[in-house]
Amino acid sequence: MGIFKIEGGIRLKGEITPQGAKNEALQILCAVLLTPEKVTINNIPDIIDINKLITLLGNLGVKIQKNGSDSYTFQADDVNVLYLETEAFKQEGGSLRGSIMIVGPLLARFGRGYIPKPGGDKIGRRRLDTHFEGFINLGAKFRYNREDHFYGVEAPKGLTGTDMLLDEASVTGTANIVMAAVLAKGKTTIYNAACEPYLQQLCKMLNAMGANITGVGSNLLTIEGVQSLGGCEHRILPDMIEIGSWIGLAAMTRSEITIKDVSWDNLGLIPNTFRKLGITLERRGDDIYIPAHEDGYEVKTDIDGSILTISDAPWPGFTPDLLSIVLVVATQARGDILIHQKMFESRLFFVDKLIDMGAKIMLCDPHRAVVMGHDFKSQLKATTMSSPDIRAGISLLIAALSAKGTSTIQNIEQIDRGYERIDERLRAIGANIIRA
């Protein structure tokens, strides 16, 4: 297990470019299974979760060619579906939550798809019902082995389009169902579909491959099934969660940072949510410029003067993946904030580590925390802590970079799952961080 040693309290300065979006890459990579032709994908992040998925695709028989540091060409013209029933696959697929999205493409093209209970962050219950109910609606038969937590769907005669109303606007669930429906017979409509930019990207890529998807960007998707899909070239968007992380880092360390090539039009509420915390953001072309907040940042109250509440919601609401960052940034704000994490009941449990560092936080219940900002009058204190999941891990790293003294973060593999060469990139803008 690796550790980070961080000397905090240092002002940073410079430019940082966000990596390709992890959550988009997980969907896009699975979509290469839908065609025997070559698919080239650019701006793929070099992170643990994505590299695991690429390895899984290779073990399934997908031919993989690395074109550059962030570019790959895939060709799924000789897929070994029997690999799905091996013990090796059960171990491999079970270590990565994104592996669930291979099921839709495999079911659509080969008539069957299997997956062990996926791994991933321990942030609370993460149900898979939406995925499998969608497959069943398309005509697949579902089976589940309770002893080894192994899921299976089969449709040897193919899938048939239908109308469905999803019970939740699940991003991965919508992606999986869309990838299954593009090769189904007839028309499929999906209401209450997720409409995140990354899901829009998937639909645009599938259309470039020959699919017929309309309603992209709305919560009502219409898919006219086609007989086959061809190859294409696709570029992944910059990672909006990493962009939000760098905004939080700049504010907490009172640093002057420019975030390059952020794809502003796909950031939704992220810039304005940080502005509500009092953080100054300036748009410069497609970059975000954040000045050094010498005088701190003051929280804006609601119109009636009540405490500011920041909560997560399906797109275009605020993404749950950034609530941990907002919570950490709030510890040095001027004013109080209520953080309401609606989607996952264990995601706020890392606040005890911030309290140990001197933050004033009251955890009301598993979903809500009140943060009373220090306004930089009391600096966080360095400590030793462990990263429980990707987003809490980066939040603790930001706290450590702003704290007085030298902190140690253990279990940094959790951070590496979602952030590419983060220690190198932070050192490039002046951070004192060592990987050991």
Order of alpha helices (4+ residues) and beta strands (2+ residues): beta-beta-alpha-beta-alpha-beta-beta-alpha-alpha-beta-alpha-beta-beta-beta-alpha-beta-alpha-beta-beta-beta-alpha-beta-alpha-beta-beta-beta-alpha-beta-alpha-beta-beta-beta-alpha-beta-alpha-alpha-beta
